[in-house]
Amino acid sequence: MPSYSKLYSAYPKKPLRSFQDLEVYQKTLEASVILAKNVDGFLKKKRKDESEVREMIVKNMLPCALGIPHQIAEAHSLRFGDHIAAIAAIEKAMLNCNKIIVYIEQFRDICESNITWEVFDDLIKKYLYVRRKILNLQRAWKKFMPPKMDIR
């Protein structure tokens, strides 16, 4: 029979001291760095006959990926004051997780880079996982929102 300490070894959870302790922040930062490094390597090998479509995908993809950790940090700060703005910021991060998956798939299928499919698949899996975790975080934050005041 397992001991009590082994059953509950994951608890209590480590306290959050800043947004940097959030798993969703850490994972999105990691994924954005991987994506940026791979896309940067692709851009350095850019050909002269590069189409506008490829250029547009890359120009939209990088700000989207690099912006998700910023949105999580912003939402974490806002949740202590403006709860509605915090929920809106976290929803924006979820939206951008969906958008970055589309950009990754478009980049993979259109840009003909030498990046392996496994890299793309891993990134897509990371963003799907993080999106689900952000939704869970949003639900947790909503539990601690003050009740709506009836102002007449």
MODELLER restraints for C-alpha pairs under 7 A, 6 or more apart:
rsr = mdl.restraints
at = mdl.atoms
rsr.add(forms.Gaussian(group=physical.xy_distance, feature=features.Distance(at['CA:19:A'], at['CA:25:A']), mean=6.87, stdev=0.5))
rsr.add(forms.Gaussian(group=physical.xy_distance, feature=features.Distance(at['CA:19:A'], at['CA:73:A']), mean=5.51, stdev=0.5))
rsr.add(forms.Gaussian(group=physical.xy_distance, feature=features.Distance(at['CA:19:A'], at['CA:76:A']), mean=6.04, stdev=0.5))
rsr.add(forms.Gaussian(group=physical.xy_distance, feature=features.Distance(at['CA:20:A'], at['CA:26:A']), mean=6.66, stdev=0.5))
rsr.add(forms.Gaussian(group=physical.xy_distance, feature=features.Distance(at['CA:24:A'], at['CA:130:A']), mean=5.72, stdev=0.5))
rsr.add(forms.Gaussian(group=physical.xy_distance, feature=features.Distance(at['CA:24:A'], at['CA:133:A']), mean=6.61, stdev=0.5))
rsr.add(forms.Gaussian(group=physical.xy_distance, feature=features.Distance(at['CA:24:A'], at['CA:134:A']), mean=6.42, stdev=0.5))
rsr.add(forms.Gaussian(group=physical.xy_distance, feature=features.Distance(at['CA:25:A'], at['CA:69:A']), mean=5.40, stdev=0.5))
rsr.add(forms.Gaussian(group=physical.xy_distance, feature=features.Distance(at['CA:25:A'], at['CA:72:A']), mean=6.25, stdev=0.5))
rsr.add(forms.Gaussian(group=physical.xy_distance, feature=features.Distance(at['CA:27:A'], at['CA:130:A']), mean=6.91, stdev=0.5))
rsr.add(forms.Gaussian(group=physical.xy_distance, feature=features.Distance(at['CA:28:A'], at['CA:68:A']), mean=6.62, stdev=0.5))
rsr.add(forms.Gaussian(group=physical.xy_distance, feature=features.Distance(at['CA:28:A'], at['CA:69:A']), mean=5.76, stdev=0.5))
rsr.add(forms.Gaussian(group=physical.xy_distance, feature=features.Distance(at['CA:29:A'], at['CA:69:A']), mean=5.69, stdev=0.5))
rsr.add(forms.Gaussian(group=physical.xy_distance, feature=features.Distance(at['CA:31:A'], at['CA:123:A']), mean=6.31, stdev=0.5))
rsr.add(forms.Gaussian(group=physical.xy_distance, feature=features.Distance(at['CA:32:A'], at['CA:65:A']), mean=5.25, stdev=0.5))
rsr.add(forms.Gaussian(group=physical.xy_distance, feature=features.Distance(at['CA:32:A'], at['CA:66:A']), mean=5.53, stdev=0.5))
rsr.add(forms.Gaussian(group=physical.xy_distance, feature=features.Distance(at['CA:36:A'], at['CA:62:A']), mean=6.59, stdev=0.5))
rsr.add(forms.Gaussian(group=physical.xy_distance, feature=features.Distance(at['CA:42:A'], at['CA:113:A']), mean=6.35, stdev=0.5))
rsr.add(forms.Gaussian(group=physical.xy_distance, feature=features.Distance(at['CA:54:A'], at['CA:110:A']), mean=6.94, stdev=0.5))
rsr.add(forms.Gaussian(group=physical.xy_distance, feature=features.Distance(at['CA:54:A'], at['CA:111:A']), mean=5.76, stdev=0.5))
rsr.add(forms.Gaussian(group=physical.xy_distance, feature=features.Distance(at['CA:57:A'], at['CA:103:A']), mean=6.54, stdev=0.5))
rsr.add(forms.Gaussian(group=physical.xy_distance, feature=features.Distance(at['CA:57:A'], at['CA:107:A']), mean=6.61, stdev=0.5))
rsr.add(forms.Gaussian(group=physical.xy_distance, feature=features.Distance(at['CA:61:A'], at['CA:100:A']), mean=6.37, stdev=0.5))
rsr.add(forms.Gaussian(group=physical.xy_distance, feature=features.Distance(at['CA:61:A'], at['CA:103:A']), mean=5.69, stdev=0.5))
rsr.add(forms.Gaussian(group=physical.xy_distance, feature=features.Distance(at['CA:64:A'], at['CA:96:A']), mean=6.27, stdev=0.5))
rsr.add(forms.Gaussian(group=physical.xy_distance, feature=features.Distance(at['CA:64:A'], at['CA:100:A']), mean=6.40, stdev=0.5))
rsr.add(forms.Gaussian(group=physical.xy_distance, feature=features.Distance(at['CA:65:A'], at['CA:100:A']), mean=6.17, stdev=0.5))
rsr.add(forms.Gaussian(group=physical.xy_distance, feature=features.Distance(at['CA:68:A'], at['CA:93:A']), mean=5.36, stdev=0.5))
rsr.add(forms.Gaussian(group=physical.xy_distance, feature=features.Distance(at['CA:68:A'], at['CA:96:A']), mean=6.63, stdev=0.5))
rsr.add(forms.Gaussian(group=physical.xy_distance, feature=features.Distance(at['CA:71:A'], at['CA:89:A']), mean=6.00, stdev=0.5))
rsr.add(forms.Gaussian(group=physical.xy_distance, feature=features.Distance(at['CA:71:A'], at['CA:90:A']), mean=6.74, stdev=0.5))
rsr.add(forms.Gaussian(group=physical.xy_distance, feature=features.Distance(at['CA:71:A'], at['CA:93:A']), mean=5.78, stdev=0.5))
rsr.add(forms.Gaussian(group=physical.xy_distance, feature=features.Distance(at['CA:72:A'], at['CA:90:A']), mean=6.16, stdev=0.5))
rsr.add(forms.Gaussian(group=physical.xy_distance, feature=features.Distance(at['CA:72:A'], at['CA:93:A']), mean=6.56, stdev=0.5))
rsr.add(forms.Gaussian(group=physical.xy_distance, feature=features.Distance(at['CA:75:A'], at['CA:86:A']), mean=4.39, stdev=0.5))
rsr.add(forms.Gaussian(group=physical.xy_distance, feature=features.Distance(at['CA:75:A'], at['CA:87:A']), mean=6.97, stdev=0.5))
rsr.add(forms.Gaussian(group=physical.xy_distance, feature=features.Distance(at['CA:75:A'], at['CA:89:A']), mean=5.19, stdev=0.5))
rsr.add(forms.Gaussian(group=physical.xy_distance, feature=features.Distance(at['CA:75:A'], at['CA:90:A']), mean=5.71, stdev=0.5))
rsr.add(forms.Gaussian(group=physical.xy_distance, feature=features.Distance(at['CA:76:A'], at['CA:86:A']), mean=6.87, stdev=0.5))
rsr.add(forms.Gaussian(group=physical.xy_distance, feature=features.Distance(at['CA:78:A'], at['CA:85:A']), mean=6.53, stdev=0.5))
rsr.add(forms.Gaussian(group=physical.xy_distance, feature=features.Distance(at['CA:78:A'], at['CA:86:A']), mean=4.86, stdev=0.5))
rsr.add(forms.Gaussian(group=physical.xy_distance, feature=features.Distance(at['CA:79:A'], at['CA:86:A']), mean=4.90, stdev=0.5))
rsr.add(forms.Gaussian(group=physical.xy_distance, feature=features.Distance(at['CA:83:A'], at['CA:145:A']), mean=6.51, stdev=0.5))
rsr.add(forms.Gaussian(group=physical.xy_distance, feature=features.Distance(at['CA:87:A'], at['CA:138:A']), mean=6.62, stdev=0.5))
rsr.add(forms.Gaussian(group=physical.xy_distance, feature=features.Distance(at['CA:90:A'], at['CA:138:A']), mean=6.77, stdev=0.5))
rsr.add(forms.Gaussian(group=physical.xy_distance, feature=features.Distance(at['CA:94:A'], at['CA:131:A']), mean=5.48, stdev=0.5))
rsr.add(forms.Gaussian(group=physical.xy_distance, feature=features.Distance(at['CA:94:A'], at['CA:134:A']), mean=6.70, stdev=0.5))
rsr.add(forms.Gaussian(group=physical.xy_distance, feature=features.Distance(at['CA:97:A'], at['CA:127:A']), mean=5.80, stdev=0.5))
rsr.add(forms.Gaussian(group=physical.xy_distance, feature=features.Distance(at['CA:97:A'], at['CA:131:A']), mean=6.06, stdev=0.5))
rsr.add(forms.Gaussian(group=physical.xy_distance, feature=features.Distance(at['CA:101:A'], at['CA:124:A']), mean=5.70, stdev=0.5))
rsr.add(forms.Gaussian(group=physical.xy_distance, feature=features.Distance(at['CA:101:A'], at['CA:127:A']), mean=6.97, stdev=0.5))
rsr.add(forms.Gaussian(group=physical.xy_distance, feature=features.Distance(at['CA:104:A'], at['CA:120:A']), mean=6.73, stdev=0.5))
